[in-house]
Amino acid sequence: MSKIKKTAIVIGIMGLGAAVLGGTQYAMKATSTPEFCVSCHSMTHPQAEWEGSVHFSNRKGIRAECSDCHVPQDGLHYVKAKVMALKDVWHTFVTNKLPDQEAYEAHRLEMAQRVWADMKENDSMTCRSCHSFEAMVISDQKEAAQKMHKLAQETNQTCIDCHKGIAHFMPDIEVDSAASLGELTKHAAEFNANDKTLYSLVMNNAQMTAGGSARLLPFAELQNWREDGDNIVATVHGWQQAGAESVVYMDLGKRIMVALLGDEEKGKVNVMKTVFDEVTASDWKEINFEVNLPKTAVTANLKALNDFGNNLNESHCSGCHSPIGADHYTANQWIGVVNSMKDRTSMSADDVRAVTIFLQRNAKDIKGSSH
């Protein structure tokens, strides 16, 4: 083969490669436009939601289009987004999975969870292409936003952990009605002689055998119990922080409330040992005390209590964002998180206590423990 032919073949291959590359680039860009995205009839529903959101129209005149949120700009995540988008073509033209608004709503939760998972995996890459902690003037934000953004930086959270339902409506998350407070009381006195630990169902007053009374919080654990007619006598274990002995906590340094004691009662406990905690820079006393309370105030069914707490989290925290998993924060961090959000919900004071303790008991620094 002559040198001229070889050169022509090389040039031809290079030209073909350039044409393929250019064509691929053009196709990738063309399929990222809003016009292309909404050309499928099933996308008219999210289009209307987007056009009514702050990402479409705002006082700063900045518009985030479909690809800005759904297609990462670089690397494997970009290729993955494009390949996964082929399923939309399949469902539109072959299976007709989303023929109308009713079908779209039926699959909204499934679709939303898939997008949330992808954003979580890539550390909210598309969000961060416009927003960054470095560019934020946090002091100019609302108090709740300041608190949450500072906490997000400290705990390495990603945007989608909290910011869901911004450009599209939040999906309806079914609530287990069996976990309502009325249903929870059906588990009162649900225990037998083989159960080692009983739990306080709701906040209630228990008589201390040493005199006075203690207000037990939901989930308070009762050990070494025995029956006494219609009542039980049991031991409550916990920790008191020096100088704040009226509150009994579940663990050393972990502010998961177990019981509240009056000025006289806080001295009627058995002190087992005193430990200095470096985190809180104070002494903590491990204590226990004995209480007498009605059988109907307790249960051995921890699952029922957890279902109730989870129900509160899912039903009251989904108005602004998807419910956050209990293991997302530490036990102590959950106190500030719930307090910053509770006024935006219709939860009663009892509900707030119950959901806080549920989240704390299943927090990332507690989960997997004996509790």
C-alpha positions as CSV (number, residue, x, y, z in Angstrom):
1,M,0.0,0.0,0.0
2,S,1.4,3.3,-1.0
3,K,2.2,6.1,1.5
4,I,-0.5,8.3,0.0
5,K,-3.2,5.6,0.5
6,K,-2.0,5.0,4.1
7,T,-2.2,8.8,4.8
8,A,-5.7,8.9,3.2
9,I,-6.9,6.0,5.4
10,V,-5.5,7.7,8.6
11,I,-7.1,11.0,7.7
12,G,-10.4,9.2,6.9
13,I,-10.3,7.4,10.3
14,M,-9.5,10.6,12.1
15,G,-12.3,12.4,10.2
16,L,-14.8,9.6,11.1
17,G,-13.7,9.8,14.7
18,A,-14.1,13.5,14.7
19,A,-17.6,13.2,13.1
20,V,-18.6,10.5,15.7
21,L,-17.3,12.6,18.5
22,G,-18.9,15.8,17.2
23,G,-22.2,14.0,16.6
24,T,-22.1,12.5,20.0
25,Q,-21.4,15.9,21.6
26,Y,-24.3,17.4,19.5
27,A,-26.7,14.7,20.5
28,M,-25.7,14.9,24.2
29,K,-26.3,18.7,24.2
30,A,-29.5,18.5,22.1
31,T,-31.0,15.9,24.5
32,S,-30.3,18.2,27.5
33,T,-32.5,21.0,26.4
34,P,-35.8,21.7,28.2
35,E,-37.5,21.5,24.8
36,F,-36.3,17.9,24.3
37,C,-37.1,16.9,27.9
38,V,-40.7,18.0,27.8
39,S,-41.3,16.6,24.3
40,C,-42.5,13.4,26.0
41,H,-46.1,13.9,27.2
42,S,-45.3,12.4,30.6
43,M,-42.9,15.3,31.3
44,T,-45.6,17.9,31.0
45,H,-46.6,17.3,34.6
46,P,-43.1,18.0,36.1
47,Q,-42.7,20.9,33.6
48,A,-45.7,22.7,35.1
49,E,-44.3,22.2,38.6
50,W,-40.9,23.5,37.6
51,E,-42.4,26.6,35.9
52,G,-44.2,27.4,39.1
53,S,-41.0,27.1,41.2
54,V,-38.3,29.6,42.2
55,H,-35.8,27.7,40.0
56,F,-37.8,28.9,36.9
57,S,-38.6,32.4,37.9
58,N,-37.1,34.6,40.6
59,R,-36.0,38.1,41.5
60,K,-32.4,37.4,40.4
61,G,-33.4,36.3,36.9
62,I,-31.5,33.0,37.2
63,R,-33.1,29.9,35.7
64,A,-32.1,26.3,36.4
65,E,-33.2,24.2,33.5
66,C,-33.8,20.4,33.5
67,S,-30.2,19.4,32.8
68,D,-28.8,21.8,35.4
69,C,-30.5,19.7,38.1
70,H,-30.7,16.3,36.5
71,V,-27.5,15.9,34.4
72,P,-24.1,16.2,36.1
73,Q,-21.7,18.1,33.9
74,D,-18.6,15.9,34.3
75,G,-17.3,12.3,34.4
76,L,-19.1,9.0,34.8
77,H,-22.1,10.6,36.5
78,Y,-22.8,12.5,33.2
79,V,-22.6,9.3,31.1
80,K,-24.7,7.4,33.7
81,A,-27.4,10.1,33.6
82,K,-27.6,9.9,29.8
83,V,-27.7,6.1,29.7
84,M,-30.3,5.9,32.5
85,A,-32.5,8.5,30.6
86,L,-33.0,5.9,27.9
87,K,-35.5,4.2,30.2
88,D,-37.7,7.2,29.9
89,V,-37.8,6.7,26.1
90,W,-38.7,3.0,26.7
91,H,-41.5,3.7,29.2
92,T,-42.9,6.5,27.0
93,F,-42.9,4.8,23.6
94,V,-43.0,1.1,24.5
95,T,-44.7,0.4,27.9
96,N,-46.6,3.7,28.1
97,K,-46.0,3.6,31.9
98,L,-47.1,7.2,32.5
99,P,-50.1,7.8,30.2
100,D,-51.8,10.4,32.4
101,Q,-51.6,12.5,35.6
102,E,-53.0,9.7,37.7
103,A,-50.3,7.2,36.6
104,Y,-47.7,9.9,37.2
105,E,-48.9,10.4,40.7
106,A,-48.9,6.7,41.3
107,H,-45.2,6.5,40.4
108,R,-44.1,9.9,41.8
109,L,-42.6,8.5,45.1
110,E,-40.7,5.8,43.2
111,M,-39.3,8.3,40.7
112,A,-38.4,10.9,43.4
113,Q,-36.6,8.3,45.5
114,R,-34.5,7.2,42.6
115,V,-33.5,10.9,41.9
116,W,-32.7,11.5,45.6
117,A,-30.6,8.4,45.7
118,D,-28.6,9.5,42.6
119,M,-28.0,13.0,44.0
120,K,-27.0,11.5,47.4
121,E,-24.5,9.2,45.5
122,N,-22.9,12.1,43.6
123,D,-22.9,14.5,46.6
124,S,-25.5,16.7,45.0
125,M,-23.1,17.5,42.2
126,T,-25.7,19.5,40.1
127,C,-26.8,21.6,43.1
128,R,-23.2,22.5,43.9
129,S,-22.6,23.7,40.4
130,C,-24.6,26.8,41.4
131,H,-24.6,26.7,45.2
132,S,-21.7,26.3,47.6
133,F,-21.0,26.8,51.2
134,E,-18.0,28.9,50.3
135,A,-20.1,31.4,48.5
136,M,-22.8,31.6,51.1
137,V,-23.1,34.6,53.4
138,I,-24.6,32.5,56.1
139,S,-25.1,35.5,58.5
140,D,-27.6,37.0,56.0
141,Q,-29.8,33.8,56.1
142,K,-32.7,33.2,58.3
143,E,-31.9,31.9,61.8
144,A,-33.1,28.4,61.0
145,A,-31.2,28.2,57.7
146,Q,-28.0,29.5,59.5
147,K,-28.3,26.7,62.1
148,M,-28.9,24.0,59.5
149,H,-26.2,25.1,57.1
150,K,-23.6,25.3,59.9
151,L,-24.6,21.8,61.0
152,A,-24.5,20.5,57.4
153,Q,-20.9,21.7,57.1
154,E,-19.9,20.1,60.4
155,T,-21.5,16.7,59.6
156,N,-20.6,16.6,55.8
157,Q,-24.2,16.6,54.6
158,T,-25.2,16.9,51.0
159,C,-27.8,19.3,49.6
160,I,-30.4,16.7,48.8
161,D,-30.5,15.5,52.5
162,C,-32.7,18.4,53.3
163,H,-33.7,20.2,50.0
164,K,-36.3,18.0,48.4
165,G,-39.5,19.2,46.8
166,I,-38.0,22.4,45.6
167,A,-38.7,22.3,41.8
168,H,-41.3,19.5,41.9
169,F,-44.1,18.6,44.3
170,M,-43.2,16.3,47.1
171,P,-44.7,12.8,46.7
172,D,-47.4,11.6,49.2
173,I,-45.8,9.4,51.8
174,E,-48.3,7.0,53.2
175,V,-48.7,7.2,57.0
176,D,-49.4,4.1,59.0
177,S,-52.6,5.0,60.8
178,A,-52.0,2.0,63.2
179,A,-49.2,4.1,64.7
180,S,-51.4,6.9,65.8
181,L,-51.6,7.7,69.5
182,G,-55.0,6.0,69.8
183,E,-53.6,2.8,68.4
184,L,-50.5,3.1,70.6
185,T,-52.5,2.9,73.7
186,K,-53.8,-0.5,72.6
187,H,-50.4,-1.8,73.5
188,A,-50.8,-0.7,77.1
189,A,-50.0,-3.5,79.6
190,E,-48.7,-5.6,76.7
191,F,-46.1,-7.7,78.5
192,N,-45.5,-11.0,80.1
193,A,-43.2,-12.5,82.7
194,N,-40.5,-13.3,80.1
195,D,-40.0,-9.6,79.1
196,K,-36.9,-8.2,80.8
197,T,-37.5,-4.6,79.8
198,L,-40.7,-2.5,79.9
199,Y,-41.1,0.9,78.4
200,S,-43.1,4.0,79.3
201,L,-45.8,4.5,76.6
202,V,-46.2,8.3,77.1
203,M,-45.1,10.9,79.6
204,N,-46.7,10.0,82.9
205,N,-46.2,10.4,86.6
206,A,-44.8,7.4,88.6
207,Q,-44.5,7.2,92.3
208,M,-41.0,6.8,93.6
209,T,-40.7,4.2,96.4
210,A,-38.3,6.6,98.2
211,G,-41.0,9.3,98.2
212,G,-42.3,11.8,95.7
213,S,-42.9,11.2,92.0
214,A,-41.0,11.2,88.8
215,R,-42.3,12.1,85.3
216,L,-41.3,9.4,83.0
217,L,-40.7,10.2,79.3
218,P,-41.8,8.0,76.4
219,F,-39.4,5.1,75.8
220,A,-38.2,5.3,79.4
221,E,-36.8,1.8,80.2
222,L,-38.0,-0.1,83.3
223,Q,-35.8,-2.9,84.6
224,N,-36.0,-5.6,87.3
225,W,-39.8,-5.2,87.4
226,R,-42.3,-7.1,89.5
227,E,-46.1,-7.0,89.6
228,D,-47.9,-5.4,92.5
229,G,-51.6,-5.9,91.9
230,D,-52.7,-3.5,89.1
231,N,-49.3,-1.8,89.2
232,I,-45.7,-2.7,88.6
233,V,-42.6,-1.8,90.6
234,A,-39.5,-1.3,88.6
235,T,-36.0,0.3,88.5
236,V,-35.2,3.3,86.3
237,H,-31.5,3.7,85.4
238,G,-29.9,6.8,84.0
239,W,-27.4,9.7,84.3
240,Q,-27.6,13.1,86.0
241,Q,-25.3,16.0,85.0
242,A,-23.9,17.8,88.0
243,G,-25.8,21.1,88.5
244,A,-28.8,19.9,86.5
245,E,-29.9,16.8,88.4
246,S,-33.6,17.4,87.7
247,V,-33.2,15.7,84.3
248,V,-32.3,12.0,84.1
249,Y,-30.7,11.0,80.7
250,M,-30.3,7.6,79.1
251,D,-26.5,7.7,78.6
252,L,-23.4,9.5,79.8
253,G,-23.2,12.8,77.8
254,K,-26.2,11.8,75.6
255,R,-29.1,14.1,76.3
256,I,-31.9,11.5,75.7
257,M,-34.3,12.3,78.4
258,V,-35.6,9.4,80.6
259,A,-37.3,11.2,83.5
260,L,-37.8,14.6,85.2
261,L,-37.4,15.0,88.9
262,G,-38.5,17.7,91.3
263,D,-36.2,19.6,93.7
264,E,-36.9,17.1,96.5
265,E,-37.0,14.0,94.3
266,K,-33.7,14.6,92.5
267,G,-31.9,13.8,95.8
268,K,-33.8,10.6,96.4
269,V,-31.9,8.5,94.0
270,N,-29.1,5.9,94.4
271,V,-25.8,7.2,93.0
272,M,-23.7,4.4,91.7
273,K,-20.7,6.3,90.5
274,T,-19.5,9.8,89.3
275,V,-17.7,10.3,86.0
276,F,-16.1,13.4,84.6
277,D,-17.1,13.9,80.9
278,E,-14.6,15.9,78.9
279,V,-17.1,16.7,76.1
280,T,-19.5,18.5,78.4
281,A,-16.7,19.4,80.9
282,S,-18.7,18.4,83.9
283,D,-19.3,15.5,86.3
284,W,-22.1,13.0,85.5
285,K,-23.6,10.7,88.1
286,E,-24.9,7.2,87.2
287,I,-28.0,6.7,89.2
288,N,-31.1,4.5,89.6
289,F,-34.4,4.7,91.5
290,E,-37.4,2.6,92.0
291,V,-40.9,3.6,90.8
292,N,-44.4,2.3,91.2
293,L,-46.9,2.9,88.3
294,P,-50.0,1.3,86.7
295,K,-49.5,-1.6,84.3
296,T,-51.5,0.4,81.7
297,A,-48.7,3.0,81.5
298,V,-46.1,0.5,80.2
299,T,-45.5,-2.0,77.4
300,A,-42.9,-4.4,76.3
301,N,-43.7,-3.7,72.6
302,L,-40.8,-1.5,71.6
303,K,-41.8,-1.9,67.9
304,A,-45.1,-0.2,68.6
305,L,-43.3,2.8,70.2
306,N,-40.8,3.0,67.3
307,D,-43.6,2.8,64.7
308,F,-45.3,5.7,66.5
309,G,-42.1,7.8,66.5
310,N,-41.4,7.0,62.9
311,N,-45.0,7.8,61.9
312,L,-44.6,11.3,63.5
313,N,-41.3,11.8,61.6
314,E,-42.8,10.8,58.3
315,S,-46.2,12.5,58.6
316,H,-45.1,15.9,60.1
317,C,-41.6,16.4,58.5
318,S,-42.7,15.8,54.9
319,G,-44.3,19.2,54.4
320,C,-41.0,20.9,53.5
321,H,-38.7,18.0,52.7
322,S,-38.5,14.2,52.7
323,P,-38.2,12.8,56.2
324,I,-34.6,12.5,57.4
325,G,-33.5,9.1,58.7
326,A,-32.8,8.9,62.4
327,D,-29.2,7.8,61.8
328,H,-28.5,11.1,60.0
329,Y,-27.6,13.0,63.1
330,T,-26.2,12.2,66.6
331,A,-28.5,12.0,69.6
332,N,-27.5,15.5,70.8
333,Q,-27.7,17.1,67.4
334,W,-31.3,15.9,67.0
335,I,-32.4,18.2,69.8
336,G,-31.5,21.4,67.9
337,V,-32.8,20.0,64.6
338,V,-36.2,19.2,66.0
339,N,-36.4,22.5,67.9
340,S,-35.7,24.5,64.8
341,M,-38.4,22.7,62.8
342,K,-41.2,21.9,65.3
343,D,-43.0,25.3,65.0
344,R,-43.6,24.6,61.3
345,T,-45.6,21.5,62.1
346,S,-48.9,20.8,63.9
347,M,-47.2,18.5,66.5
348,S,-48.3,18.8,70.1
349,A,-45.7,19.1,72.9
350,D,-46.2,15.4,73.6
351,D,-45.6,14.5,69.9
352,V,-42.4,16.6,69.8
353,R,-41.1,14.8,72.9
354,A,-41.9,11.4,71.4
355,V,-40.4,12.0,68.0
356,T,-37.3,13.6,69.5
357,I,-36.6,10.6,71.7
358,F,-37.4,8.2,68.9
359,L,-34.9,10.0,66.6
360,Q,-32.3,10.2,69.4
361,R,-32.6,6.5,70.4
362,N,-31.9,5.6,66.8
363,A,-29.3,8.2,66.1
364,K,-26.0,7.4,64.3
365,D,-24.1,7.4,67.6
366,I,-26.7,5.2,69.3
367,K,-28.0,2.9,66.6
368,G,-26.9,-0.7,67.0
369,S,-26.4,-0.4,70.7
370,S,-28.4,-2.4,73.3
371,H,-31.0,0.4,73.4
